[in-house]
Amino acid sequence: MEKNDIMTNTATAYSFDEHGHFKCATMIMNDPISGEMLIPADCVTFAPDEKKLKTSWAVLNDTRTKWTYQQKPTTAAECAGIKVK
């Protein structure tokens, strides 16, 4: 989990959609009472590989323990047969 310099009680989390696809980085903060990070259900605290995001989609595995990567199509022919959920 990456700590942010803005405030000591914040960190970066990484959100995903209902299919596990990476959406964006977001800021999370500590619970003022317990001191623990408040992590939304659609977030994890480990980042997808930024270099791989240039050519692949990051998808969280079923156990939410690591990112997997699906190659992005680069031509119209590669898009043929892709089914959108």
ChimeraX attribute file (.defattr): number of C-alpha atoms within 10 A of each C-alpha:
attribute: neighborCount
match mode: 1-to-1
recipient: residues
	/A:1	11
	/A:2	12
	/A:3	15
	/A:4	14
	/A:5	9
	/A:6	8
	/A:7	9
	/A:8	10
	/A:9	16
	/A:10	18
	/A:11	21
	/A:12	20
	/A:13	23
	/A:14	21
	/A:15	22
	/A:16	18
	/A:17	13
	/A:18	7
	/A:19	11
	/A:20	18
	/A:21	18
	/A:22	21
	/A:23	15
	/A:24	13
	/A:25	17
	/A:26	12
	/A:27	13
	/A:28	20
	/A:29	19
	/A:30	15
	/A:31	13
	/A:32	10
	/A:33	6
	/A:34	8
	/A:35	10
	/A:36	11
	/A:37	15
	/A:38	15
	/A:39	19
	/A:40	11
	/A:41	8
	/A:42	14
	/A:43	21
	/A:44	20
	/A:45	18
	/A:46	16
	/A:47	18
	/A:48	21
	/A:49	13
	/A:50	10
	/A:51	8
	/A:52	14
	/A:53	15
	/A:54	10
	/A:55	14
	/A:56	16
	/A:57	19
	/A:58	24
	/A:59	20
	/A:60	21
	/A:61	14
	/A:62	10
	/A:63	6
	/A:64	11
	/A:65	11
	/A:66	14
	/A:67	18
	/A:68	16
	/A:69	17
	/A:70	13
	/A:71	12
	/A:72	14
	/A:73	14
	/A:74	9
	/A:75	8
	/A:76	7
	/A:77	8
	/A:78	10
	/A:79	11
	/A:80	9
	/A:81	7
	/A:82	8
	/A:83	6
	/A:84	4
	/A:85	4
